[in-house]
Protein backbone atom coordinates (compact mmCIF):
# COMPACT_ATOMS: atom_id res chain seq x y z
CA UNK A 1 0.00 0.00 0.00
CA UNK A 2 1.52 3.34 -1.09
CA UNK A 3 1.91 6.10 1.54
CA UNK A 4 -0.62 8.94 1.52
CA UNK A 5 0.65 12.11 -0.13
CA UNK A 6 1.59 15.17 1.93
CA UNK A 7 -1.35 17.13 0.47
CA UNK A 8 -3.76 14.82 2.35
CA UNK A 9 -2.23 15.61 5.76
CA UNK A 10 -2.11 19.34 4.99
CA UNK A 11 -5.86 19.25 4.19
CA UNK A 12 -6.61 17.46 7.47
CA UNK A 13 -4.52 19.90 9.53
CA UNK A 14 -6.37 22.81 7.93
CA UNK A 15 -9.78 21.21 8.60
CA UNK A 16 -9.28 20.38 12.30
CA UNK A 17 -9.49 23.98 13.65
CA UNK A 18 -12.65 24.56 11.62
CA UNK A 19 -14.31 21.43 13.00
CA UNK A 20 -13.29 22.47 16.51
CA UNK A 21 -15.05 25.82 16.11
CA UNK A 22 -18.24 24.19 14.80
CA UNK A 23 -18.33 21.55 17.54
CA UNK A 24 -17.69 24.13 20.26
CA UNK A 25 -20.70 26.10 19.02
CA UNK A 26 -22.91 23.02 18.78
CA UNK A 27 -25.60 22.69 21.48
CA UNK A 28 -25.87 19.70 23.75
CA UNK A 29 -28.30 16.99 22.71
CA UNK A 30 -31.92 17.99 23.26
CA UNK A 31 -31.24 21.75 23.24
CA UNK A 32 -32.34 24.10 20.50
CA UNK A 33 -30.63 26.88 18.61
CA UNK A 34 -32.74 30.06 18.72
CA UNK A 35 -33.77 31.58 15.42
CA UNK A 36 -32.52 34.90 14.19
CA UNK A 37 -36.08 35.90 13.36
CA UNK A 38 -39.19 36.18 15.47
CA UNK A 39 -40.39 32.57 15.16
CA UNK A 40 -39.57 29.96 17.81
CA UNK A 41 -40.83 26.46 18.56
CA UNK A 42 -41.70 27.22 22.20
CA UNK A 43 -43.49 29.96 24.13
CA UNK A 44 -42.49 29.71 27.76
CA UNK A 45 -42.81 26.00 28.55
CA UNK A 46 -45.40 25.23 25.85
CA UNK A 47 -44.20 23.68 22.55
CA UNK A 48 -45.53 25.73 19.63
CA UNK A 49 -46.15 23.93 16.35
CA UNK A 50 -48.19 24.68 13.24
CA UNK A 51 -50.85 26.05 12.94
CA UNK A 52 -49.76 28.20 15.89
CA UNK A 53 -46.84 30.61 15.95
CA UNK A 54 -44.87 32.77 18.37
CA UNK A 55 -44.71 36.02 16.39
CA UNK A 56 -45.92 37.91 13.37
CA UNK A 57 -45.62 35.80 10.24
CA UNK A 58 -45.37 32.55 12.22
CA UNK A 59 -47.86 29.69 11.93
CA UNK A 60 -51.07 30.06 9.94
CA UNK A 61 -52.48 33.60 9.50
CA UNK A 62 -55.98 32.49 10.48
CA UNK A 63 -54.74 31.19 13.85
CA UNK A 64 -52.37 34.13 14.41
CA UNK A 65 -55.42 36.31 15.04
CA UNK A 66 -56.39 34.23 18.06
CA UNK A 67 -53.18 32.77 19.56
CA UNK A 68 -50.09 34.88 20.30
CA UNK A 69 -46.95 34.60 22.41
CA UNK A 70 -46.58 37.59 24.73
CA UNK A 71 -43.57 37.85 27.06
CA UNK A 72 -43.23 34.08 27.29
CA UNK A 73 -46.95 33.44 27.79
CA UNK A 74 -49.10 31.86 25.08
CA UNK A 75 -52.43 33.71 24.97
CA UNK A 76 -55.82 33.05 23.39
CA UNK A 77 -57.94 36.06 22.38
CA UNK A 78 -61.72 36.34 22.05
CA UNK A 79 -64.20 39.20 22.07
CA UNK A 80 -64.47 38.99 25.86
CA UNK A 81 -60.80 38.95 26.81
CA UNK A 82 -57.33 37.46 26.57
CA UNK A 83 -56.77 34.12 28.30
CA UNK A 84 -53.54 32.19 28.94
CA UNK A 85 -53.20 28.83 27.19
CA UNK A 86 -52.55 26.06 29.73
CA UNK A 87 -51.68 23.29 27.28
CA UNK A 88 -51.87 22.12 23.67
CA UNK A 89 -52.43 18.49 22.69
CA UNK A 90 -51.38 18.25 19.04
CA UNK A 91 -52.41 14.60 18.45
CA UNK A 92 -56.01 15.42 19.44
CA UNK A 93 -55.96 19.02 18.11
CA UNK A 94 -57.12 20.52 21.41
CA UNK A 95 -56.01 23.42 23.57
CA UNK A 96 -57.00 24.31 27.14
CA UNK A 97 -57.39 27.96 28.09
CA UNK A 98 -57.73 29.30 31.62
CA UNK A 99 -59.88 32.31 32.45
CA UNK A 100 -58.08 33.97 35.40
CA UNK A 101 -61.44 35.18 36.73
CA UNK A 102 -63.06 31.77 36.46
CA UNK A 103 -63.86 30.06 39.77
CA UNK A 104 -62.16 26.88 40.97
CA UNK A 105 -62.54 24.84 44.14
CA UNK A 106 -59.71 26.69 45.86
CA UNK A 107 -60.73 30.18 44.77
CA UNK A 108 -64.12 31.56 43.73
CA UNK A 109 -64.78 35.11 42.62
CA UNK A 110 -67.13 37.17 40.51
CA UNK A 111 -66.43 36.30 36.89
CA UNK A 112 -66.74 38.10 33.61
CA UNK A 113 -68.31 36.71 30.47
CA UNK A 114 -66.82 34.32 27.93
CA UNK A 115 -67.52 34.09 24.21
CA UNK A 116 -66.21 32.18 21.23
CA UNK A 117 -66.61 33.56 17.74
CA UNK A 118 -68.59 31.13 15.62
CA UNK A 119 -66.39 31.89 12.59
CA UNK A 120 -63.14 31.10 14.42
CA UNK A 121 -61.30 27.80 13.82
CA UNK A 122 -62.10 26.76 17.42
CA UNK A 123 -65.08 24.94 18.88
CA UNK A 124 -65.91 23.74 22.38
CA UNK A 125 -65.09 20.10 23.03
CA UNK A 126 -67.68 17.76 24.50
CA UNK A 127 -65.59 17.28 27.64
CA UNK A 128 -66.46 20.72 29.03
CA UNK A 129 -68.87 20.85 31.95
CA UNK A 130 -69.93 24.46 32.53
CA UNK A 131 -71.22 25.43 35.96
CA UNK A 132 -72.99 28.70 36.83
CA UNK A 133 -72.56 29.69 40.48
CA UNK A 134 -74.41 32.09 42.77
CA UNK A 135 -77.34 32.55 40.40
CA UNK A 136 -80.49 34.48 41.30
CA UNK A 137 -83.65 32.45 41.80
CA UNK A 138 -85.15 34.51 38.94
CA UNK A 139 -82.32 33.59 36.56
CA UNK A 140 -83.52 32.47 33.10
CA UNK A 141 -81.41 29.31 33.44
CA UNK A 142 -83.99 28.02 35.93
CA UNK A 143 -86.88 28.47 33.48
CA UNK A 144 -88.49 24.99 33.42
CA UNK A 145 -89.56 25.43 29.81
CA UNK A 146 -85.94 25.90 28.67
CA UNK A 147 -84.52 22.84 30.46
CA UNK A 148 -80.98 24.26 30.54
CA UNK A 149 -79.75 22.80 33.83
CA UNK A 150 -78.69 19.20 34.35
CA UNK A 151 -80.62 18.02 37.39
CA UNK A 152 -79.09 14.53 37.35
CA UNK A 153 -75.33 14.20 37.61
CA UNK A 154 -75.13 18.01 37.59
CA UNK A 155 -76.47 18.16 41.13
CA UNK A 156 -73.45 16.15 42.32
CA UNK A 157 -71.10 18.60 40.59
CA UNK A 158 -72.86 21.52 42.31
CA UNK A 159 -72.68 19.80 45.69
CA UNK A 160 -68.99 19.15 45.19
CA UNK A 161 -68.22 22.78 44.30
CA UNK A 162 -70.34 24.17 47.15
CA UNK A 163 -68.41 21.97 49.56
CA UNK A 164 -65.21 23.89 48.68
CA UNK A 165 -63.97 26.54 51.08
CA UNK A 166 -63.54 28.88 48.13
CA UNK A 167 -67.32 29.28 47.80
CA UNK A 168 -67.17 32.01 50.45
CA UNK A 169 -65.50 34.18 47.79
CA UNK A 170 -68.87 34.63 46.05
CA UNK A 171 -70.74 35.33 49.31
CA UNK A 172 -72.08 31.83 49.99
CA UNK A 173 -71.44 29.69 53.08
CA UNK A 174 -69.65 26.37 52.64
CA UNK A 175 -72.12 23.56 51.81
CA UNK A 176 -74.82 26.11 50.85
CA UNK A 177 -77.98 24.80 49.14
CA UNK A 178 -77.35 24.09 45.46
CA UNK A 179 -80.51 25.88 44.32
CA UNK A 180 -78.33 28.76 43.04
CA UNK A 181 -76.14 26.45 40.94
CA UNK A 182 -76.74 25.29 37.36
CA UNK A 183 -74.75 22.75 35.35
CA UNK A 184 -74.99 22.49 31.58
CA UNK A 185 -72.60 21.13 28.96
CA UNK A 186 -73.19 23.52 26.05
CA UNK A 187 -73.22 27.28 25.48
CA UNK A 188 -75.22 26.94 22.27
CA UNK A 189 -78.51 27.78 23.96
CA UNK A 190 -77.41 31.20 25.23
CA UNK A 191 -77.15 34.16 22.85
CA UNK A 192 -75.49 34.18 19.43
CA UNK A 193 -72.47 31.99 18.80
CA UNK A 194 -70.79 30.58 21.88
CA UNK A 195 -71.51 33.19 24.52
CA UNK A 196 -71.71 33.16 28.30
CA UNK A 197 -73.21 36.45 29.53
CA UNK A 198 -73.27 36.30 33.34
CA UNK A 199 -75.10 39.61 33.92
CA UNK A 200 -77.84 38.50 31.55
CA UNK A 201 -78.03 35.13 33.30
CA UNK A 202 -78.04 36.80 36.75
CA UNK A 203 -75.17 34.65 38.04
CA UNK A 204 -72.14 35.72 40.08
CA UNK A 205 -69.54 33.36 38.65
CA UNK A 206 -68.87 30.41 36.41
CA UNK A 207 -66.40 27.59 36.02
CA UNK A 208 -65.59 24.93 33.48
CA UNK A 209 -64.36 21.43 34.27
CA UNK A 210 -62.76 19.51 31.40
CA UNK A 211 -61.57 16.48 33.37
CA UNK A 212 -62.48 14.83 36.69
CA UNK A 213 -59.27 13.49 38.23
CA UNK A 214 -61.24 12.18 41.20
CA UNK A 215 -64.98 12.70 40.98
CA UNK A 216 -65.33 12.71 44.75
CA UNK A 217 -62.63 15.34 45.37
CA UNK A 218 -63.25 18.69 43.61
CA UNK A 219 -59.72 19.82 44.53
CA UNK A 220 -58.48 17.27 41.96
CA UNK A 221 -60.81 18.40 39.18
CA UNK A 222 -59.14 20.07 36.20
CA UNK A 223 -60.57 23.52 35.57
CA UNK A 224 -60.30 25.24 32.20
CA UNK A 225 -61.99 25.51 28.81
CA UNK A 226 -61.10 22.78 26.33
CA UNK A 227 -61.23 23.84 22.67
CA UNK A 228 -60.93 21.81 19.49
CA UNK A 229 -59.11 23.48 16.62
CA UNK A 230 -59.38 22.82 12.90
CA UNK A 231 -56.28 20.88 11.80
CA UNK A 232 -57.12 20.83 8.08
CA UNK A 233 -54.71 23.72 7.42
CA UNK A 234 -51.68 21.41 7.66
CA UNK A 235 -50.58 21.11 4.02
CA UNK A 236 -47.91 18.98 2.26
CA UNK A 237 -45.89 22.18 1.74
CA UNK A 238 -45.83 22.81 5.49
CA UNK A 239 -44.91 19.19 6.20
CA UNK A 240 -42.01 19.41 3.73
CA UNK A 241 -40.87 22.65 5.38
CA UNK A 242 -40.87 21.05 8.85
CA UNK A 243 -38.98 17.98 7.64
CA UNK A 244 -36.27 20.29 6.29
CA UNK A 245 -35.92 21.98 9.70
CA UNK A 246 -38.07 25.04 9.00
CA UNK A 247 -41.08 26.58 10.69
CA UNK A 248 -44.25 27.21 8.67
CA UNK A 249 -45.35 30.81 8.40
CA UNK A 250 -46.71 33.43 6.03
CA UNK A 251 -45.59 36.65 4.41
CA UNK A 252 -46.72 39.43 2.10
CA UNK A 253 -50.00 41.25 1.82
CA UNK A 254 -51.65 38.09 0.55
CA UNK A 255 -50.34 36.14 3.59
CA UNK A 256 -48.94 33.46 1.30
CA UNK A 257 -47.09 30.41 2.63
CA UNK A 258 -43.50 30.93 3.75
CA UNK A 259 -40.98 28.43 5.15
CA UNK A 260 -38.90 30.14 7.84
CA UNK A 261 -35.41 28.67 8.15
CA UNK A 262 -33.16 28.73 11.19
CA UNK A 263 -30.59 30.94 9.43
CA UNK A 264 -33.19 33.70 9.09
CA UNK A 265 -34.02 33.02 5.44
CA UNK A 266 -37.64 32.72 4.29
CA UNK A 267 -38.40 30.51 1.29
CA UNK A 268 -41.49 29.40 -0.57
CA UNK A 269 -40.42 25.73 -0.47
CA UNK A 270 -38.17 24.29 2.26
CA UNK A 271 -34.91 24.83 4.15
CA UNK A 272 -32.73 22.15 2.56
CA UNK A 273 -29.41 23.73 1.71
CA UNK A 274 -29.59 26.35 4.46
CA UNK A 275 -27.16 24.54 6.78
CA UNK A 276 -29.62 22.90 9.19
CA UNK A 277 -31.21 19.51 9.39
CA UNK A 278 -33.96 18.09 11.61
CA UNK A 279 -33.00 15.34 14.05
CA UNK A 280 -35.38 15.81 16.97
CA UNK A 281 -33.70 19.10 17.89
CA UNK A 282 -32.22 21.92 15.87
CA UNK A 283 -28.57 20.96 15.23
CA UNK A 284 -26.07 22.28 12.68
CA UNK A 285 -25.35 20.13 9.67
CA UNK A 286 -21.56 19.77 9.34
CA UNK A 287 -20.42 19.52 5.75
CA UNK A 288 -16.81 18.46 5.10
CA UNK A 289 -14.88 17.84 1.93
CA UNK A 290 -11.59 15.95 1.87
CA UNK A 291 -9.40 16.05 -1.19
CA UNK A 292 -6.78 13.35 -1.63
CA UNK A 293 -4.08 14.55 -3.99
QUIHU-V18363 format. One record per helix or strand of 2 or more residues. SS is the DSSP state (helix for helix, strand for strand). FROM is the first residue (numbers start at 1). TO is the last residue. If there is no record, write none. Layout:
ss = [SS & SS]
from = [FROM & FROM]
to = [TO & TO]
This chain:
ss = [helix & strand & strand & helix & strand & strand & strand & strand & strand & strand & strand & helix & helix & helix & helix & strand & strand & helix & strand & helix & strand & strand & helix & strand & strand & strand & strand & strand]
from = [6 & 42 & 46 & 61 & 67 & 73 & 81 & 94 & 114 & 122 & 129 & 140 & 153 & 165 & 178 & 182 & 194 & 198 & 203 & 218 & 221 & 225 & 236 & 247 & 256 & 266 & 276 & 282]
to = [25 & 43 & 47 & 64 & 70 & 78 & 89 & 98 & 116 & 124 & 135 & 142 & 162 & 170 & 180 & 184 & 196 & 201 & 212 & 220 & 223 & 229 & 243 & 251 & 260 & 267 & 278 & 284]
